[in-house]
Amino acid sequence: QVRLVESGGGLVQPGGSLRLSCAASASIFGLYAMGWFRQAPGKEREFVAGITRGDTTDYGESVKGRFTISRDNAKNTAYLQMDSLKPEDTAVYYCNARVQLTFAPKWTDFDDFGSWGQGTQVTVSS
């Protein structure tokens, strides 16, 4: 099972930007589809962004046009660039991975992913 460590969270003002990183221990990182998810207090876990082995990306409706997911297979790392941040983006952000054999995963099937790590807190507030 791949081990994942999220970093890059913090406090930012509305309209600001943050870049999250997800470092993976996988020896063959390129086999994995990578996703970012978030959970705010009292709310359900939410899909934020995903990127497949072939670099196809998908985004949750609430972040389209503001967030960008990317990956660097040479560094075993996935990124989430978050721009135009809003207070409603405040949450703990998690990355997760799933081996992709053929088709892209269904990003909202959370149980199909590995165990969840500690995440990184993002707070958008003035």
N, C-alpha and C positions, 0 to 999 in steps of 0.2 A: 504494500500500500504506500502511495506517495505521501510524503510529509510536506506540509505547506506552512509557510510563515508569512503573514501579512505585515506590512509596515507602511508608514507614510501618512497616517491619519493625524488629525490635530484640530485646532480651532481656527476657523476662517470666517471672515465677514461675508455677508451676502454679496454675490457677484464675484467672489474670489475664486481661486483655483487651488486644487490639490492634485498630487499624483500619488496613487497607491501602487505598491509593489507586492508581488506574491512570488516568493522564492520557493522552488520545488526541489525535493531531493531525488526525484525520479531519474534513473540512469538513462532512460529514453524519453525525455520530456516531450519530444515531438510526437509521441503516440497519443498524447492526452489532449482532449478538449478541455479548455479552461473557462471557468465562469466566475463572475463576481456577483455576490448576493448581499443583501443588507437586511437588518432587522432593527426597527425602532422600538422603544419601550411600549409595551402594550399592543404591538402590532404583529401581524404574521410576517414570516420571512418572505422576502421579495426578490425576484430575479432582477438583476441590474444589467448585466452585459455578459456575453459569451463569445468565445472565439474557437473555431474548430482547428483540426490539424491542418486543414488547407487554408487557414486564415479567413474563413468566412465569419462574419460578425453578425451578432444579433443584439438588440437592446430592448429593455423594458420601455414601455410607452412614456413613462414619466421622465426618462433621461435622454431620450432620442434628441440628437442635435446638440447636446451639451456634454455628454461623456463619450470617451473613445477608449476602446479596449485594444490592446496590442500584446504581442509576445516576442520574446527574443529566445529562440531555442538554444543558441550558443551559451546563453547565461542561465538557462533553466528558469526563466522569470517571465511572469505575465504582469501587465501594467493596466491601470485604470486612470486615465487622465480625466479629471472632473473640472469642468469650466462652468461659469455662470451659476455657481452654487446657490441654492435656496435654503431657507431654514428647514423646509420639509425634507431635505436631503440628509438631515441629521439622523445618524444611525450607527450601529456597529456594522462594519463592512467585512465580509468574509470572502475568501476565494476558495474554490474547490475544483476538483479535477475528476475526469472520468476517461478511461481508455476508450478511444474511438476506433472501432474496427472498420465500420463502413459509414453509416449515416451519422449526421450530427445528433447529439443527444437532445432530448426534450428538456429544456433548461428548467422547467417548472416541476419536473419529477425529482424533487430534492432527495428522496430516499435512494435514488440510483447513484448518488455521488458518495464519496468517501466520508469519513468522520469529519466533523467540523472543528476548526481550530479556535483560537482565542479571538480572532478578528482584530480589527483596528478601528478605534472610535473616530468618527468624523462629526464635528459639531459646527454648524453654520449659525452664527449669531453675531449681532452687532453689540 
